[in-house]
């Protein structure tokens, strides 16, 4: 049963709309200008293949009209996107965010106003009910005056999984079809569920077990971002290899180390003498380090109870940084190793470049991965991908979503909105 304080009757669902997405399309640029001048937005079911496009978001029609006037004057885009959709829609990658992006209230505006997002999040809450002492809605959206345990690993990991799964369901409903999916650490669990490697129920069981077992480990340990390449960092931590490991390769000169606090401090001192910059990270545990070893066998036993299937959408592995084979993902051993191995995010982004992916869409509560991807140069050359967020802390969720949706639709990578003056609001 879904938590009563946040229950809503979808039959009578009427979101209090105060922000809309308007779309205009035409066969030629001149025809588009004529339609915009006459304020003739596309109707639901209109021919979405017309290549010349304008999409704008506004809180009321007068604001929309003002923005169309700005478009006609040739002003710099402010609250609107225009362009010509290519004959072949650009390819999209879903990037599922990792731990550290969580915050209280993430996705709340969507939960309160968007039925598809809400249904998906409620399904996750129901699936997590046997595993979490505190219901997921109270973790994400605690009653006024109450604190949330969202920064406790036991809750952080399933909460991120649920938010990412629900965001992905929303984008899929809007016609955004990923050519490939990747996640960063815990984000790979959401990615695997989205690609069908395991069911939603099994994914929730796995991520809840992972969070619980990691959260039960002794607190402490340390992690730090080191602004140097993998070889430099590996040499510095070699004397401490039994206590510290490389936890993530987030860029060509951004390597994360993790492990016993004293050893990490010694490594940072050594690097400082070599004039290598580093920054300690605020974490509850030393993830992807030898300090995770005590939970691995029990986690592998739980992972062995899961039914695995070949991914229905290509998935880039954290462990290898390459496209995963069905055999790689379909074992408990892989998910055991995944908890301990370095997250090879920078090589994974290079894999996306090799595939010619044109758009990176972050499926998560903050654009952490697209921010890191921006700093990873394409070793093969070529155009940089378009980097888009889903939502962002401190920003109006619908404004962020509509801006990304507008860009995707103008490029031909998303469906038309379901109504002429779309869609929802706060």
C-alpha positions as CSV (number, residue, x, y, z in Angstrom):
1,X,0.0,0.0,0.0
2,X,1.4,3.4,-1.0
3,X,2.0,5.8,1.9
4,X,-1.3,7.5,2.7
5,X,0.0,11.0,3.2
6,X,1.1,11.2,-0.5
7,X,-1.8,9.2,-2.0
8,X,-3.8,10.7,-4.9
9,X,-6.7,9.7,-7.0
10,X,-5.4,9.5,-10.6
11,X,-8.9,9.2,-12.0
12,X,-9.6,12.8,-11.1
13,X,-6.0,14.0,-11.6
14,X,-6.0,17.7,-12.7
15,X,-2.5,19.2,-12.3
16,X,-2.6,22.9,-11.5
17,X,-1.0,24.1,-14.7
18,X,1.0,27.3,-14.8
19,X,3.7,26.5,-17.3
20,X,3.3,25.1,-20.9
21,X,5.4,24.0,-23.8
22,X,4.2,25.3,-27.2
23,X,5.6,23.8,-30.5
24,X,5.5,25.1,-34.0
25,X,6.6,23.2,-37.1
26,X,6.5,23.7,-40.9
27,X,7.9,22.3,-44.1
28,X,9.9,25.5,-44.8
29,X,11.5,28.2,-42.8
30,X,9.2,30.8,-44.3
31,X,6.1,28.7,-43.5
32,X,7.4,28.4,-39.9
33,X,7.7,32.1,-39.5
34,X,4.1,32.5,-40.9
35,X,2.7,30.0,-38.4
36,X,4.6,31.7,-35.6
37,X,3.4,35.1,-36.6
38,X,-0.2,33.9,-36.6
39,X,0.5,32.0,-33.3
40,X,-0.6,28.6,-34.7
41,X,1.0,26.0,-32.4
42,X,1.0,22.4,-33.4
43,X,-2.1,20.5,-32.3
44,X,-2.0,17.1,-30.7
45,X,-1.5,14.5,-33.4
46,X,0.0,17.0,-35.9
47,X,2.6,15.8,-38.3
48,X,5.7,15.7,-36.2
49,X,8.0,15.1,-39.2
50,X,7.9,18.8,-40.4
51,X,11.6,19.8,-40.1
52,X,11.6,23.5,-39.3
53,X,10.7,23.9,-35.7
54,X,10.2,26.2,-32.8
55,X,9.5,25.1,-29.2
56,X,9.0,27.6,-26.3
57,X,7.9,27.3,-22.7
58,X,5.8,30.0,-20.9
59,X,3.6,30.3,-17.9
60,X,0.8,32.0,-19.9
61,X,-0.2,32.7,-23.5
62,X,0.9,36.4,-23.3
63,X,4.4,35.3,-22.4
64,X,4.3,32.8,-25.2
65,X,3.3,35.5,-27.7
66,X,6.1,37.7,-26.5
67,X,8.6,35.0,-27.1
68,X,7.3,34.3,-30.6
69,X,7.8,38.0,-31.3
70,X,11.3,37.7,-30.0
71,X,11.9,34.8,-32.3
72,X,10.5,36.7,-35.3
73,X,12.8,39.7,-34.5
74,X,15.8,37.4,-34.5
75,X,16.6,37.9,-30.8
76,X,19.0,35.6,-29.0
77,X,17.1,32.6,-27.7
78,X,15.6,33.2,-24.3
79,X,13.0,30.6,-23.2
80,X,12.7,29.1,-26.7
81,X,14.6,26.8,-29.1
82,X,14.4,26.7,-32.9
83,X,16.1,24.8,-35.6
84,X,15.8,22.2,-38.4
85,X,15.4,18.6,-37.5
86,X,17.8,16.3,-39.5
87,X,16.4,13.6,-41.7
88,X,17.8,11.0,-39.3
89,X,17.0,11.8,-35.6
90,X,20.2,12.1,-33.5
91,X,21.1,9.3,-31.1
92,X,20.6,9.7,-27.4
93,X,22.4,8.2,-24.4
94,X,20.8,8.0,-21.0
95,X,23.3,8.7,-18.3
96,X,22.1,7.5,-14.8
97,X,23.6,9.5,-12.0
98,X,25.6,8.0,-9.1
99,X,25.7,8.5,-5.3
100,X,26.3,12.1,-4.1
101,X,23.6,13.7,-6.3
102,X,20.8,13.0,-3.7
103,X,18.9,15.7,-1.8
104,X,15.7,15.9,0.1
105,X,12.7,16.8,-2.2
106,X,14.3,15.7,-5.4
107,X,11.6,15.3,-8.0
108,X,8.8,16.5,-5.7
109,X,7.2,18.9,-8.2
110,X,7.0,16.0,-10.7
111,X,5.6,13.6,-8.1
112,X,2.9,16.1,-7.2
113,X,1.8,16.9,-10.8
114,X,2.9,14.2,-13.3
115,X,1.0,11.0,-13.1
116,X,3.5,8.8,-15.1
117,X,6.4,9.9,-12.9
118,X,4.3,9.4,-9.8
119,X,3.1,5.9,-10.8
120,X,6.7,4.8,-11.5
121,X,8.0,6.2,-8.2
122,X,5.1,4.6,-6.3
123,X,5.9,1.3,-7.9
124,X,9.4,1.6,-6.6
125,X,8.2,2.6,-3.2
126,X,5.9,-0.4,-3.1
127,X,8.8,-2.7,-4.2
128,X,11.1,-1.3,-1.6
129,X,8.6,-1.6,1.3
130,X,9.9,-4.9,2.5
131,X,13.5,-3.6,2.6
132,X,13.4,-0.1,4.0
133,X,12.4,0.6,7.7
134,X,11.3,4.1,6.6
135,X,9.0,4.3,3.5
136,X,10.5,5.8,0.4
137,X,8.1,8.8,0.3
138,X,9.1,9.8,3.8
139,X,12.7,9.6,2.8
140,X,12.2,11.7,-0.3
141,X,9.5,14.1,1.0
142,X,9.5,14.0,4.8
143,X,6.6,15.6,6.6
144,X,7.2,19.2,7.6
145,X,9.4,19.4,10.7
146,X,10.9,15.9,10.2
147,X,14.4,15.1,9.0
148,X,15.2,12.6,6.3
149,X,17.8,9.8,6.3
150,X,18.4,10.3,2.6
151,X,22.2,10.8,3.1
152,X,22.5,7.4,4.9
153,X,23.7,4.9,2.3
154,X,20.9,2.4,3.3
155,X,18.4,5.0,1.9
156,X,20.6,7.0,-0.6
157,X,21.1,4.1,-3.1
158,X,17.4,2.9,-3.4
159,X,16.2,6.6,-3.5
160,X,18.5,7.4,-6.4
161,X,17.4,4.2,-8.2
162,X,13.8,5.1,-7.8
163,X,14.1,8.7,-9.0
164,X,16.2,7.6,-12.0
165,X,13.7,4.9,-12.9
166,X,10.8,7.3,-12.7
167,X,12.6,10.0,-14.8
168,X,13.4,7.4,-17.4
169,X,9.8,6.3,-17.6
170,X,8.8,9.9,-18.2
171,X,11.3,10.4,-21.0
172,X,10.3,7.1,-22.6
173,X,6.6,8.2,-22.5
174,X,7.6,11.4,-24.4
175,X,9.2,9.4,-27.2
176,X,12.9,9.7,-26.2
177,X,14.5,6.3,-27.1
178,X,18.0,5.8,-25.9
179,X,20.5,4.1,-28.3
180,X,22.6,3.2,-25.3
181,X,22.5,3.6,-21.5
182,X,25.2,3.9,-18.9
183,X,25.3,4.6,-15.2
184,X,27.9,5.7,-12.7
185,X,28.3,3.3,-9.8
186,X,24.8,2.9,-8.3
187,X,23.4,4.5,-11.4
188,X,24.3,1.3,-13.3
189,X,21.6,-0.5,-11.4
190,X,18.9,1.9,-12.8
191,X,20.6,1.5,-16.2
192,X,20.4,-2.3,-16.0
193,X,16.7,-2.2,-15.0
194,X,15.9,0.1,-17.8
195,X,17.6,-2.2,-20.3
196,X,15.9,-5.3,-19.0
197,X,19.0,-7.0,-17.5
198,X,16.8,-7.6,-14.5
199,X,13.2,-6.8,-13.5
200,X,12.2,-3.8,-11.5
201,X,11.5,-6.0,-8.5
202,X,14.9,-7.7,-8.7
203,X,16.6,-4.3,-9.3
204,X,15.0,-2.9,-6.2
205,X,16.0,-6.0,-4.2
206,X,19.6,-5.7,-5.3
207,X,20.0,-1.9,-4.7
208,X,18.3,-2.2,-1.3
209,X,20.7,-5.0,-0.3
210,X,23.7,-3.1,-1.6
211,X,22.7,0.0,0.3
212,X,21.9,-1.9,3.5
213,X,25.1,-4.0,3.5
214,X,27.3,-1.0,2.7
215,X,25.5,1.1,5.3
216,X,26.1,-1.5,7.9
217,X,29.9,-1.4,7.4
218,X,31.9,0.6,10.0
219,X,31.8,4.3,9.3
220,X,35.0,6.0,8.2
221,X,37.4,5.6,5.4
222,X,38.1,8.5,3.0
223,X,37.7,9.4,-0.6
224,X,39.4,12.2,-2.6
225,X,39.4,13.5,-6.1
226,X,42.9,13.7,-7.5
227,X,43.5,15.9,-10.5
228,X,45.9,13.6,-12.3
229,X,45.9,10.7,-14.7
230,X,45.4,7.1,-13.7
231,X,49.1,6.2,-14.0
232,X,50.3,9.0,-11.7
233,X,47.7,8.1,-9.1
234,X,48.3,4.4,-9.3
235,X,52.0,5.0,-8.7
236,X,51.3,7.1,-5.6
237,X,49.0,4.6,-4.0
238,X,51.0,1.5,-4.8
239,X,52.6,1.2,-1.3
240,X,49.1,1.3,0.1
241,X,47.3,-1.0,-2.4
242,X,46.0,-3.3,0.3
243,X,44.2,-0.3,1.9
244,X,43.4,2.2,-0.9
245,X,42.2,1.8,-4.4
246,X,41.2,3.8,-7.4
247,X,37.5,4.2,-7.1
248,X,36.7,6.1,-10.3
249,X,38.2,7.4,-13.5
250,X,36.0,10.5,-14.1
251,X,38.2,12.2,-16.6
252,X,41.7,12.2,-18.2
253,X,43.0,14.1,-15.2
254,X,40.3,13.4,-12.6
255,X,40.8,10.2,-10.6
256,X,39.0,9.3,-7.4
257,X,40.8,7.3,-4.7
258,X,39.2,5.5,-1.8
259,X,40.2,3.6,1.3
260,X,41.6,3.7,4.8
261,X,41.7,7.3,6.0
262,X,45.3,7.4,7.3
263,X,46.6,5.8,4.1
264,X,44.6,8.3,1.9
265,X,46.1,11.1,3.9
266,X,49.6,9.9,3.3
267,X,48.9,9.5,-0.4
268,X,47.5,13.1,-0.6
269,X,50.6,14.3,1.2
270,X,52.8,12.6,-1.4
271,X,50.9,14.0,-4.2
272,X,51.0,17.5,-2.8
273,X,54.8,17.4,-2.6
274,X,54.7,16.5,-6.3
275,X,52.4,19.5,-6.9
276,X,49.4,17.4,-7.8
277,X,46.1,18.9,-6.7
278,X,43.6,16.9,-4.8
279,X,40.3,17.5,-2.9
280,X,38.9,15.3,-0.1
281,X,35.3,14.2,-0.6
282,X,32.6,14.2,2.0
283,X,31.4,10.6,2.2
284,X,29.9,8.2,4.7
285,X,32.1,5.2,3.5
286,X,35.1,4.5,1.3
287,X,33.2,3.1,-1.7
288,X,34.9,0.9,-4.3
289,X,37.8,0.3,-1.9
290,X,39.1,-2.6,0.1
291,X,36.9,-1.4,3.0
292,X,33.9,-2.8,1.0
293,X,35.3,-6.3,1.0
294,X,33.4,-7.5,4.1
295,X,30.0,-7.1,2.4
296,X,30.9,-8.6,-0.9
297,X,30.2,-12.3,-0.3
298,X,26.8,-11.7,1.3
299,X,25.9,-9.4,-1.5
300,X,26.9,-12.0,-4.1
301,X,24.6,-14.5,-2.4
302,X,21.7,-12.1,-2.9
303,X,22.7,-11.3,-6.4
304,X,22.7,-15.0,-7.2
305,X,18.9,-15.1,-6.5
306,X,18.2,-12.6,-9.4
307,X,17.1,-13.7,-12.8
308,X,19.3,-12.0,-15.5
309,X,18.4,-11.4,-19.1
310,X,20.4,-10.0,-22.1
311,X,20.0,-6.2,-22.2
312,X,17.4,-5.0,-24.7
313,X,19.3,-1.7,-25.1
314,X,23.1,-1.5,-25.3
315,X,24.6,-0.8,-21.9
316,X,28.1,0.4,-21.2
317,X,29.7,-1.3,-18.3
318,X,31.3,0.5,-15.4
319,X,33.8,-2.3,-14.9
320,X,35.1,-2.3,-18.4
321,X,34.2,1.1,-19.9
322,X,33.0,-0.8,-23.0
323,X,29.7,-2.1,-24.3
324,X,28.7,-5.0,-22.1
325,X,28.1,-8.4,-23.5
326,X,25.0,-10.3,-22.3
327,X,27.3,-12.8,-20.7
328,X,29.2,-10.2,-18.7
329,X,26.1,-8.8,-17.0
330,X,24.2,-12.0,-16.3
331,X,26.1,-13.2,-13.3
332,X,26.2,-12.5,-9.6
333,X,30.0,-12.3,-9.9
334,X,29.7,-9.2,-12.1
335,X,27.6,-7.3,-9.6
336,X,29.9,-8.4,-6.8
337,X,32.9,-7.1,-8.7
338,X,31.0,-4.0,-9.6
339,X,30.8,-2.9,-6.0
340,X,34.6,-3.1,-5.7
341,X,36.0,-2.2,-9.1
342,X,36.8,1.3,-10.2
343,X,34.1,3.1,-12.1
344,X,35.6,3.6,-15.6
345,X,33.4,6.6,-16.5
346,X,35.9,8.4,-18.7
347,X,36.5,5.3,-20.9
348,X,32.7,4.8,-21.0
349,X,32.3,8.3,-22.4
350,X,34.9,7.5,-25.0
351,X,32.8,4.5,-26.0
352,X,29.8,6.8,-26.5
353,X,32.0,9.0,-28.7
354,X,33.0,6.0,-30.7
355,X,29.3,5.2,-31.2
356,X,28.6,8.7,-32.5
357,X,26.1,9.5,-29.8
358,X,24.8,13.0,-30.3
359,X,22.9,13.7,-27.1
360,X,23.8,12.8,-23.5
361,X,20.6,13.1,-21.4
362,X,21.2,12.8,-17.6
363,X,18.7,10.6,-15.9
364,X,19.1,11.8,-12.3
365,X,18.4,14.6,-9.9
366,X,21.4,16.7,-10.8
367,X,23.6,17.0,-14.0
368,X,26.7,15.5,-12.4
369,X,27.6,13.1,-15.2
370,X,27.0,15.6,-18.1
371,X,29.2,18.1,-16.1
372,X,32.0,15.5,-16.0
373,X,31.5,14.5,-19.6
374,X,31.9,18.1,-20.7
375,X,35.5,17.9,-19.5
376,X,36.3,14.7,-21.4
377,X,37.7,15.4,-24.8
378,X,36.7,13.2,-27.7
379,X,39.9,11.3,-28.6
380,X,38.5,10.6,-32.1
381,X,37.6,14.3,-32.8
382,X,34.2,15.2,-34.1
383,X,31.4,17.4,-32.7
384,X,30.7,17.6,-29.0
385,X,27.5,16.0,-27.8
386,X,24.5,18.1,-26.6
387,X,24.4,17.7,-22.8
388,X,21.0,17.9,-21.2
389,X,19.7,17.6,-17.6
390,X,16.4,16.2,-16.4
391,X,16.1,18.1,-13.2
392,X,18.4,20.1,-11.1
393,X,18.5,21.1,-7.4
394,X,17.4,24.6,-6.8
395,X,15.8,25.0,-10.2
396,X,12.1,24.7,-11.2
397,X,11.8,21.1,-12.3
398,X,9.3,21.8,-15.0
399,X,11.3,24.6,-16.5
400,X,14.4,22.4,-16.7
401,X,12.5,19.5,-18.1
402,X,10.7,21.6,-20.7
403,X,13.9,23.2,-21.9
404,X,15.5,19.8,-22.4
405,X,12.4,18.4,-24.0
406,X,12.2,21.5,-26.3
407,X,15.7,20.8,-27.5
408,X,15.1,17.1,-28.0
409,X,11.9,17.8,-30.0
410,X,13.4,20.4,-32.2
411,X,16.2,17.9,-33.1
412,X,13.6,15.2,-33.8
413,X,14.6,13.1,-30.8
414,X,11.3,13.4,-28.9
415,X,7.6,13.1,-29.6
416,X,5.2,16.1,-29.8
417,X,3.6,17.1,-26.5
418,X,0.2,15.5,-26.0
419,X,-1.7,18.8,-26.2
420,X,-1.4,22.1,-28.0
421,X,-0.6,24.0,-24.8
422,X,1.3,21.5,-22.9
423,X,1.6,20.5,-20.1
424,X,2.0,20.6,-16.3
425,X,3.3,22.8,-13.6
426,X,4.2,23.3,-10.1
